[in-house]
Amino acid sequence: MNKKLLSVALGAAVVGFGAPAAFAGTLDDVKAKGFVQCGVNGSNLAGFGAQDSSGNWAGLDVDVCRAVAAAVFGDATKVKYTPLSAKDRFPALQSGEIDMLARNTTWTASRDSQLGFDFRAVNYYDGQGFMVPKGLNVKSALELSGAAVCVQSGTTTELNLADYFKANGLEYKPVVFEKQEEVDAAYQSGRCDVYTTDQSGLYSIRLSLANPDDHMVLPEIISKEPLGPAVRQNDSKWFDVVTWAHYAMVSAEEFGITSANVDEMLKSENPDIKRFLGEEKDQTIGKDLGLDEKWAYNIVKQVGNYGESFERNVGAGSPLKIERGLNALWTKGGLQYAPPIR
């Protein structure tokens, strides 16, 4: 069976049973074709996955793709991006159209089990919130009874919205669209009173409005939204590479290693740092992952540590100015924590 027919057959399996057949050897396939095919946000979500006028991609999720490419090829530019809607993202991963998904996607039990995906790394701890025009004169989501709420279909957001209003005895009118651009336009035109999605997304969307200062994000967080990359199940070698690419960025921040000082840190006598940067004699961590022993060095040198990525994309160095909060290192009161690389 040729490759094209195989792809069609696998796609049919997805449609018929909901979860894909086993895909083995994605790492070998990626190495053979010379790039990582990464699914990202197709709605230009600033800070996470957005394309500039020159066609260059940037964002916290995009950096996950770049980190994987740096680990596999020693070159963070060896990525091709597939822009995807919320509806299209899962079939694209199931069918093999993309090698990995890094599109502000929430890790849930059903996505892990029913859809045939594997999650482990969380590159952004988020939660669902609400944005309203300041002219609505509300200070809390509990004041939104009777409001028309714009929401994107095919997301956990839609389900959380229903749960929250039901639990609090509030009425609402859902205004549902498939594409984020349609939700944005509806809110901007006044077709709904409220916009709900992940709070990080609200900060990004607010910047795109004609008059950002006329809108505010309410304080309530109504859900847990651990966002991170996903791969197909039954492909543990590729799963390990994608997972440890993220953990390498977190570990680098823990060690105080940055893209600016990583070459100087090669001289460190700290055994943990020597091991991390591939300087320890006879180590096999990279080999065991199917990578070069300089895989983590290449990630930090070309992409940076997690803190660098956070600050330039969504933090103080970005227009979004989002505080680290839960995304601070565990040593600073946050949840970002990397298992030992040894």
RAFEN-V799639 format. One line per field, one symbol per residue. phi: phi as a letter, one per 40 degrees, with the letter a starting at -180 (. if undefined). psi: psi as a letter, one per 30 degrees, with the letter a starting at -180 (. if undefined). burial: 1 if it has 9 or more other C-alpha atoms within 8 Angstrom, else 0. Layout:
phi=???
psi=???
burial=???
//
This chain:
phi=.cccccccccccccccbgbcccbbgcdccccccgaccbcbccbfcdgbaabcccgccaiccdccccccccccbgacccbbbbcbcdccccdccccgcbcabbbfbccbcccccccgbbbacbcacbacbbbbcdccfbbaccccdgccbcaccgbcdcccdccccccbgbcabcbbbcbccccdcccccgcbcbbbadcccccccdcccdbdccbbccccbbacbccacbbccgacccdcccccccccccddcccgcbccbccccccccccccdcccgbccgcbdddccgbcccdcdcccccbhcccccccccbcccbccfcccfccccdcbgbbcabccca
psi=kleeeeeeeeeeeeeefekllkjkheeeeeeefglkjkklkggijkfejkkafggkklleeefeeeeeeeeefgjffikkkjkkleefeeeeeefgelelkiiikkjleeeeeefhlklekjfjjalkakklkfffhkflffggkflkkkkklglfeeeeeeeeeefghklljkjklekeeeeeeeeefgflfkkkakeeeeeeeeffleiefglkklfkjglkijkllklklhieeeeeeeefeeeeeeeeeefgklfegeeefffkfjeeeeeeggfkkglgeeeffgllfgeeeeeeefelleeeeeefefbfglfehklebfgllffggafjkklkj.
burial=000001100110110001110010110001100011111111101111111000001111111111111111111101100111111011011110011111111110001100111110111011111111110000011001001111111000110110011100011100111111011101110001111111111111110000010011110001001111111110101111111011111111100011100100110000001111110000100110101111111111111111111111111111011001011111001111100000
//
